[in-house]
Amino acid sequence: MTPSTTKRTYYAIKLSPDSSHQQILGVLPPSGGGLRVLDVGAGTGELSLLLCERGYRVVALERYPLTGMAMEQVAFHQTDLEAGLPPLDGVFDFILCADVLEHLRDPASLLRALRPLLAAGGVLVASLPNSGHWYFRLNVLMGRFPRQDKGLFDRTHLHFCMWTNWVELFESAGLPVKLSKLTVPPLELRFPRSSGALWLRLANRVSSFLARVWKELFAYQFIVLARPAGRES
């Protein structure tokens, strides 16, 4: 199906302190200084727009047109990632894959295509869901596999990977990964009326501690940095 005939589905930008988008923003320098960023699977373009406002030169790839100011400020290529990358000029200091690889039929092929687009010293930053999280494991153990609109059981996910699976996927594409940050379940979205409550802050702290101690079981998402083999630092 072409972009014009396919129903649009995407994640809105998440800017709560522990969200994947906020963690990705924290990996990049606060001031772009003209550095080039390729935002792969840019959604509505909100993350791309934020990076433009910080001084980055952003190229965004997405199946559907971006929304609002993003269309005016971001260099945009409307493309189906399943069909490969469009022609792109030059190389990039950062390539972002925010909540996108798990939605593709062949994420390894995309990673292999992205690898030569990294500048010397460049880094690919990706957020990856953890299908080894205790909530996921518990549902499967009880014989359930819910189909939800978002989260670990997102109905549009095509791959359900644990930490070792993600490591193997990136290594198969010649992009060894280094764990940078972790996220935990967004309790503030599950309990919006308790936003700011003491119990919710304490629960988030406990969840973050457990994720650091045992990422395979308690991390909700992994934020990783990847560089071509031989360029690791």
Secondary structure, 3 states (H helix, E strand, C coil): CCCCCCCCCCCCCCCCCCCHHHHHHHHCCCCCCCCEEEEECCCCCHHHHHHHHCCCEEEEEECCCCCCCHHHHCEEEECCHHHCCCCCCCCEEEEEEECCHHHCCCHHHHHHHHHHHEEEEEEEEEEEECCCCHHHHHHHHCCCCCCECCCCCECCCCCCCCHHHHHHHHHHCCCCEEEEEEECCCHHHHCHHHCCCHHHHHHHHHHHHHHHHCHHHHCCEEEEEECCCCCCC
